[in-house]
């Protein structure tokens, strides 16, 4: 782990965070239904909040206890830089909309952010049992096995993806998403558009996908994947090519062999 956390302490913390995230996953798995829940927008939002409340009841206390003095980000859709110090950025149901609609693409994530940089993360997929972990400077793993990003060097052979960060994005963000998808349909082999971000970023970290970008600074959807990808050997920047930090206007995580080409396609979309 980066500055000031001994290896043994990082290992202990990672075990405690993993236990809490997997416990929340069991709670959410029990809430799964074989049918979509909610018909109206308000009904869907109520279901989403109920899922969040159930998971947070399991997550919050153990995480704060595991790292005394750490802060807690209350709004999972919040963006921008964080105050100095350590903060838990948690998405109790990353891909909650999918859970509510009886789809499988959702996870539980918990990330410790220090001075705007993710330093430890756990992403658990309750329906498969997969657990992705990363510690800054210590590598990224899937169920204990090291992860490595794709070795591709040709964007024309790449599987890439993007998606919206939240409902109700502003029109300029919608425009940028649309223009970027059109550009990547020409530039890459295959382009995916789906939610949530983390479910695409774990594929980038594991070398199954080659790049993911997003026009947003919603922290909870990016911090876990940013650390997993960077610790698996990937490049994580904004669309000017500068290192990504919480609060950056946009986001690109890619295999190093195609990062420059992807940046060349996306950076002109202002």
Secondary structure, 3 states (H helix, E strand, C coil): CCCCCCHHHHHHHHHHHHHHHHHHHHHHHHCCCCCCCCCCHHHHHHHHHHHHHHHHHHHHHHHHHHCCCCEECCCCCCCCCCCCCEEEEEEEEECHHHHHCCCCCCEEEEEEEECCEEEEEEEEECCCCEEEEEECCCEEEECCEECCCCCCCCHHHCEEEECCCCCCCCHHHHHHHHHHHHHHHHHCCEEEECCCHHHHHHHHHCCCCCEEEECCCCHHHCHHHHHHHHHCCCEEECCCCCECCCCCCCEEEECHHHHHHHHHHHCCCC
